Amino acid sequence: MENAHKIALVTGGSRGLGKNTAIALSRKGIDVIVTYHTRKEEADSVVKEIEGNGRNAAALQLDAGDVSSFDEFASRLTNVLQEKWNQDQFDFLINNAGFGLNEPLASTTEAQFDSLMNVHFKGVFFLTQKLVSKIADNGGIINISTGLTRFSFAGSGAYAAMKGAIEVLTKYMAKEWGARGIRVNAVAPGAIATDFGGGAVRDNEQVKGHIASLTTLGRVGEPDDIGGVIASLCTSDMRWVNAQRIEASGGMLL
């Protein structure tokens, strides 16, 4: 297979879109390292599922919002790459880790803002900076954004603003690392039925019905609608796609 020896690192890969992405990558013949914050058992379960697909996998703990921990994480990543793959580099970084916040701008606290920024923007900036030397030439970076940078729902302002920053950063990463053949793209999911943001899109029938009514394909998104999009960007079929915002929302609010 074209990706027989390729390795992807998926942050926040123990559940939701990260888990789905990790499994989709393994189905395309790509080995996967997932990070988890606290859910080690769930991450280990994802590793087992990937191994069941015939690929190598590993799980590493990471607090994606704690920049001071990134040196130590990079060291652990180097060790696992050596031990499990006998190499120093990996091929694809998927900056997926995150959490939702639904809070009007007028009542968003500084603590909430800082927490969002640390995970969704500052963490992505500095983790990628720390790891880019470990990404093989002609590899790729995929930053997870959101449909909320194009359309707006009250209460999502602080979260969406962080993702807007990520979309600009994506272009600059592509610009600066293109000389190494590293492609950088942003994938912007619409509303997806996971436990993200308290699971409202998955569990609240009223919310689900409202979003379905705003979506051209007439339903809410499922994790399976997104993981394959991200995984596809890690294949040679998408080698000429670079510095793009790719929205996968089923056509929300057209």
N, C-alpha and C positions, 0 to 999 in steps of 0.2 A: 504494500500500500504506500501511497505517496507520503503519508504521515507516520510511517512505522516507527520512526525514532524521534518524533516531535513530542515536546512536553509543554503543557499549559499550566499556568498557576492561576487559580480562580479564588479571589478573596471572597469571604462570606459564602463558602461553598457547601455548608452543611444543611441548607434548607432553601426553599423557595426557588427563585430564578437561578441562584448560584448553583444549587444542587442540580437543577434541570440542565443548566449549561454544562456542568462537569460530566454528566451522563451523556449528553449529546456529543460532546467532544470525544468521549471514549468510543462512541458508536462510529465516529469518523476515523478511528484508528490512532487517536492522539492520547498519550499518557497524561495523567492529571495529578497535580498537587492542589488540594483544597485547603483553605484556611478556615478556622472557626474561632469565634470569640470565647464562648463558654460551653458550647454544645458538642463536647468531644464524642459522646456516644453516637450522635447523629452523623458527625463527620466520619467516624469509623465505619458506619453503615454505608455511607456514600462510597467510601474506599472499597468496601466489599462488593458493592454493586458494579463499580468500574472494573474491578478484577474479574467479576463474573462475565464481563464483556470482553475479557481477554487482554486487558490493558494493565499496565503497572500504575499504581496510585499511592499517594501518601497524604496524611493530614498533619497540618502544623497549626499551633495556636498563634493567633495574631489579634492584637487590639489595633484595628485599622485607624483609630483616632489618636493613638499615642505615639507621636513621632520619636520620642526618646527611646522607644523599644525597637526601632527599626534596625539599628546596628546588630542587635542580638538576633533579631529575626533573620536578617540576611546571613548571619553566621550559621544558624540552624538550617536555613535553606541550602546553603553551600554543602553542609554535611549530608543532608538527605539526597541531594543530587549526586554526590560522590558515592554514597553507600548504596543507593538503589539503582542508579543509572550509570555510575562510573564516568560522570562528566561534570563540567563546571557551569554549564549554561542551560537555560531553558529557552523556549521559542515564543511563547505567547503569554502576555500578562493581561488578565481580565480583571479590571478594577470594579468589582461588583458590590463589595460589602457596604451596607448602609441600613438606615432605618427611616421611617416616615415620621412626620410631625404634621398634625392638622391643628393649626392655631392661627387666629386672625393676627395680622401684622400689629394691630394696636395692643395686643396682649402677649406677644412673643417676648419671653424674658431673655436677658443676656446669656443666661446659662443654657437655655434651649438653643439660641443662636450659635454659641460657641461649640456646643456639642455637635450640631449639624455641620458646622464649618470644619471641625477637626476631623470628622469621618469622611464627609463628602467632598471636601475641597483640599484642605491643608494636608490631610492624610494621603490622598491620592497624589498630590503634587510631590510630596517628599518620599513616599514609598516608591513611586516610579523613578524619581531621581536616584534613589538608593539602589534600585534593582536594574536600571537600564544597562549597566555594564555587564550584567549577567544574562541579558537577552541576546540571543544569537543574531548575527547579521541576517537580514531578510526575514526576521521574525515579525511580530505584531503586538500592538497594544489596543485593547478595546475598553473604552470607558463607558460605564453605564450611566445614561442620562435619564430623561423622562419626557413623556409627551407634554408635561406641564410647562416646558419651556416655550411651547408653541401656543397652547391654549391654556386658559386660566380657570381655576376653581378657587373661590374664596377659602382661605385657611391654608393654602399651600405655598404662600409667597416666599417664606424664608427657605424652605426646602428647594423650591424651583429656582430661586436665585443662585443657590450653590451649584445646581446642575447647569444653569446658564454659564456660570464661570467655567465649569468642566468642558462645555462645548467649545468655548473660546480656547481653553488650554489644549484641547485635542488638536486644533489646527496648528498651534505653535509646536507641540510635540512632533507632529508630522513634518513640519518645516525643519526643525533642528536635527531630527534623527533620520530624515529621509536619505541622507548620504550613506547611511549604513543599510539601507534597504528595509528599514523598519516602517511598516505601515501603521497608522494610528487612526482609529475611527471611533465614533460615539454611536451607541445603540440606544434609542429612546423608546422604551415600552410605553404603551398606553396603560389603562387600568387593568391590572392582572389579578386573578383570583388566587392569592396566596395569603399567608398570615401577615404580610407586610402592612404596616400602619394599623395593626389591630385586627386585620382580616376582614374589614368591612366589605370589600368588593366580593370576597368569597362567601361571607356568611349572612350579609344583610340583603334580603330579597328586594327591598325598596331601592337600595343603592345599586344593586345588580341590574334591576330593571331600568333604572334611569340611565345608567351608562350604556346598556344595550341599545336604548332608544337613541343615543347620541352617536352610535357606531354604525357605519355603513353596512358592515357584515352582520349586524343585528344581535350581537352577543358580547359578553365581556371576554377579555383575553384569558387564556390559560397558560401556565408555565411552558407547556409544550409548544406554544406559539412563539416563544422567545428564544429558548435555549438553542434551537436549531439555527436561528438567524446568527447568533453570536458564534456558534461553532463553525458555521459556513465561512465566516470571515477569517477563520484560521486555516483555510484550504487554498490551494493554488487557483481554484476557480475564481476567487475574489482578489487575486493578486494585484489588479489594477484599480481597486477601490481604495482610496486613501483620503484622509482628512474630511470624511463625510459624516454628517448626522443622518443616521438611518432610523427613521421612525417605524416601529412595528406596533401599530395601534388598531389594526383592522379598519382604519379610516375613521377615526374619532373627529367629530366636529369639523367636517369638511365644509 
